[in-house]
Amino acid sequence: MAYDHKIDTWCYWMLLILAFFSNLSTGVSSVAVAIVALLILYSGIKLKKWPEFDPEILRIFGVYFFLQIVIAALSLNPSVSLRSVAGEIHRCFPLFFAMYFIKREHQVKGILLAFMFASIVSAICGFYQYFIMGVPRVYAFSHTPTFYASLLLMQFPVLWLTSTLDFMPKWSRIAAFVMGAVAVLMLILTGTRGAWLAFLVELAFIACFYKRWRVLAAKGMLVLLALMAVLFSTVPVLQTRIETMANPNFQSNSERLLMWKSASEIVADYPIHGIGQDVFGFEYNTKYIAPEAKERSEPGKPETGHTHPHNNLLKVTSEGGILGFCSFLLLHGYFFRRFWKLQRQEQKYMMISYGMTAVLLALGLQLEGITDTNMNQVPIMREYWLLVGMLLIAGRVTGYKQHHGN
């Protein structure tokens, strides 16, 4: 094997590690990303061989990060904002790594298996927390239940896809189907109300736009509602969560409404370029927090209070103004359009297409992001971009037409 081919193989093994550890250990996944980046640099400098990435995606990211750098330069705290931009850049690396180093069907299989085993480990941890430790809202290896809920919203469509792929081993298809159901149960046990609504909207989306699964999605929604009704009537913590979902006086809800109001005031004061990335926490806790807000930072320590407005769009708009809002729509709108185009190409050959899986990934993340900021989290975005990269090239790599029909 040529030396540069060995480098490709090592990079793929790092992607397997990343697929398994992305939501289990931030440290291990960071090392995997760093090793791939170093191997690419070595290959380029020593062997004069640089990866050829998708030029259209490179242009989109180029425009997006150019606007992000402009926002950071105009920030109320440029050093903090520039560090934030650098952090977001490295969170996107897995997209490019997956699109370049996944070149064979068995490699797609390996990524899906690693992801499924990681889902199993997370679920075991969640069950242990709930049934042994007595934790009312499970969070597995995440910092909070809401972050685990975001990961679960990505787990379900990928596991659903895995259960239908005929090149996957039969045992893994069965395991993926079972784990898909377990992921839904774990989603309920996180007690994350925004994620519950996001999942229901996902099922409604499938029923409306994916004719092949319309009846199954409708039945799934009914079963899910029945399961939720049983759990909510027997588990006091979940019952409390559902009872407070639409209550504006419940503190969790009222604080969010106040933060959204404060974020809107920041947008009004800094409409063009916002206050700068990662500056929301300081400005909110020192200047914009509402007088009636109860959840406050410690005196003289604004970093101990809320650091984001619990809404993706309000975060990017308050911190980036019109420039931030437009760059956000440009980046994620482009990928959503590309996912949809891909699913239109694949749907007649596949039970569940790679494109539709990517659509559901993006949809779940954005819907849950209406009630909680989730797209600034390293584990969530690393996993998201890794899966997106794999799904964008999986059809070409596996030859879905050959597998699923003429």
Beta strands, then each sheet from edge to edge (+ up, - down):
end
